[in-house]
């Protein structure tokens, strides 16, 4: 399936019925160019002229660039750590593809993006976006270990264009599977999760319990003792906190012991600035993930 066939399959009838546009963004390290196309042939020709990473908005945009309708569900699955902010649950593309081949409902289209896979499920009609749709998108991404790319404004890599984000030499994103299956949205009902399902835990800050961090992996000890540094590999203190607390939960550290660690080590700097609610929210989020695999080990 070529790029032109990809866009024609997903959008030809949609553009005519809704009088809408496909958003295209060309992104490099310095600039972002944003364009909107109502004609797929012109979109395809434009992509041929671009040398940057090129992305498209999965949901069509209306005249004032708002997003109201959806015809396709999607999940972005990363592999390894090349070109990604954090390590994927899938160590390489071969492992990820074996998992994807067991997914039910089977994706209508699978794109090899270069650093992972983009999955698309074509729906049987145009659906107006509502909370129910957003809950399905969020749950589908979570169940399939996808990246957090389930918001309706999401852009995905255009097939038959170069992925030059963290890969040398560049590789071409390609459609590797197409089966022409269209689904009723009800087929995905089992994936639904509430948009805000994090409940604050009842953690009392005067009930800390001492914990010996020497029982933990050395790398995790380092994060706890030093806190955020330029060399830790995490973009922000919040993301480092999330990784550390995920690991503490994995190693069966209690809420009271987590409180002790965050009260007494450098890792707790943001918690001590922002107060109880920050720590309660982060611990609740970690405990709400179900089976957790430690992101921090020796």
ZIUR-V770028 format. One record per residue. N is the residue number from 1. RES is the residue in one letter. SS is DSSP state (a for helix, b for strand, c for the rest). OMEGA is omega in whole degrees, 0 to 359 (* if undefined). Layout:
N/RES/SS/OMEGA
N/RES/SS/OMEGA
//
This chain:
1/X/c/179
2/X/c/177
3/X/a/180
4/X/a/179
5/X/a/178
6/X/a/182
7/X/a/177
8/X/a/181
9/X/a/185
10/X/a/195
11/X/a/187
12/X/a/181
13/X/a/181
14/X/a/181
15/X/a/181
16/X/a/184
17/X/a/187
18/X/a/185
19/X/c/187
20/X/c/187
21/X/b/169
22/X/b/178
23/X/b/175
24/X/b/175
25/X/b/173
26/X/b/189
27/X/b/168
28/X/c/186
29/X/c/186
30/X/c/188
31/X/c/173
32/X/b/177
33/X/b/184
34/X/b/179
35/X/b/180
36/X/b/185
37/X/b/173
38/X/c/178
39/X/c/187
40/X/a/179
41/X/a/178
42/X/a/176
43/X/a/181
44/X/a/179
45/X/a/179
46/X/a/180
47/X/a/179
48/X/a/183
49/X/a/187
50/X/c/180
51/X/c/180
52/X/c/168
53/X/b/184
54/X/b/183
55/X/b/177
56/X/b/175
57/X/b/183
58/X/c/177
59/X/c/178
60/X/c/179
61/X/b/178
62/X/c/189
63/X/c/178
64/X/c/174
65/X/c/175
66/X/c/183
67/X/c/185
68/X/c/187
69/X/b/181
70/X/b/177
71/X/b/186
72/X/b/171
73/X/b/184
74/X/b/171
75/X/b/178
76/X/b/181
77/X/b/177
78/X/b/177
79/X/c/179
80/X/c/179
81/X/c/179
82/X/c/177
83/X/c/181
84/X/c/179
85/X/c/182
86/X/c/182
87/X/c/177
88/X/c/173
89/X/c/179
90/X/c/185
91/X/c/178
92/X/c/185
93/X/a/180
94/X/a/179
95/X/a/180
96/X/a/183
97/X/a/176
98/X/a/177
99/X/a/182
100/X/a/181
101/X/c/177
102/X/c/183
103/X/c/177
104/X/c/3
105/X/c/181
106/X/c/178
107/X/c/176
108/X/c/182
109/X/b/172
110/X/b/178
111/X/b/169
112/X/b/187
113/X/c/183
114/X/c/178
115/X/c/183
116/X/b/183
117/X/b/173
118/X/b/182
119/X/b/179
120/X/b/174
121/X/b/180
122/X/b/179
123/X/b/187
124/X/b/177
125/X/b/178
126/X/b/180
127/X/b/173
128/X/b/183
129/X/c/177
130/X/c/181
131/X/a/179
132/X/a/179
133/X/a/182
134/X/a/178
135/X/a/177
136/X/a/179
137/X/a/180
138/X/a/182
139/X/a/179
140/X/a/179
141/X/a/181
142/X/a/182
143/X/a/183
144/X/c/178
145/X/c/180
146/X/c/173
147/X/c/181
148/X/c/184
149/X/c/185
150/X/c/178
151/X/c/188
152/X/c/176
153/X/c/188
154/X/c/172
155/X/b/181
156/X/b/184
157/X/b/179
158/X/c/175
159/X/c/180
160/X/c/171
161/X/c/185
162/X/b/169
163/X/b/182
164/X/c/179
165/X/c/175
166/X/c/180
167/X/c/174
168/X/c/354
169/X/c/178
170/X/c/176
171/X/b/182
172/X/b/173
173/X/c/186
174/X/b/168
175/X/b/181
176/X/b/176
177/X/b/176
178/X/b/183
179/X/c/173
180/X/c/178
181/X/c/177
182/X/b/189
183/X/b/166
184/X/c/184
185/X/a/181
186/X/a/178
187/X/a/185
188/X/a/184
189/X/a/183
190/X/a/180
191/X/a/187
192/X/c/170
193/X/c/178
194/X/c/180
195/X/c/178
196/X/c/184
197/X/c/178
198/X/c/178
199/X/c/181
200/X/c/178
201/X/c/178
202/X/c/181
203/X/c/177
204/X/c/184
205/X/c/175
206/X/c/181
207/X/c/178
208/X/c/178
209/X/c/184
210/X/c/181
211/X/c/180
212/X/c/185
213/X/a/177
214/X/a/177
215/X/a/185
216/X/c/175
217/X/c/185
218/X/a/181
219/X/a/178
220/X/a/175
221/X/a/181
222/X/a/179
223/X/a/182
224/X/a/184
225/X/a/186
226/X/a/186
227/X/c/183
228/X/c/175
229/X/c/179
230/X/c/185
231/X/c/188
232/X/c/177
233/X/c/179
234/X/c/184
235/X/c/186
236/X/c/176
237/X/a/180
238/X/a/181
239/X/a/175
240/X/a/177
241/X/a/181
242/X/a/179
243/X/a/181
244/X/a/182
245/X/a/172
246/X/a/181
247/X/a/178
248/X/a/176
249/X/a/179
250/X/a/182
251/X/c/174
252/X/c/174
253/X/c/185
254/X/c/177
255/X/a/181
256/X/a/178
257/X/a/174
258/X/a/178
259/X/a/178
260/X/a/181
261/X/a/183
262/X/a/175
263/X/a/193
264/X/a/181
265/X/c/183
266/X/a/180
267/X/a/183
268/X/a/186
269/X/a/182
270/X/a/176
271/X/a/181
272/X/a/176
273/X/a/190
274/X/a/174
275/X/c/189
276/X/a/188
277/X/a/180
278/X/a/181
279/X/a/179
280/X/a/180
281/X/a/184
282/X/a/178
283/X/a/178
284/X/a/180
285/X/a/179
286/X/a/182
287/X/a/180
288/X/c/184
289/X/c/181
290/X/c/181
291/X/c/183
292/X/c/173
293/X/c/187
294/X/c/176
295/X/c/183
296/X/c/178
297/X/c/180
298/X/c/*
//
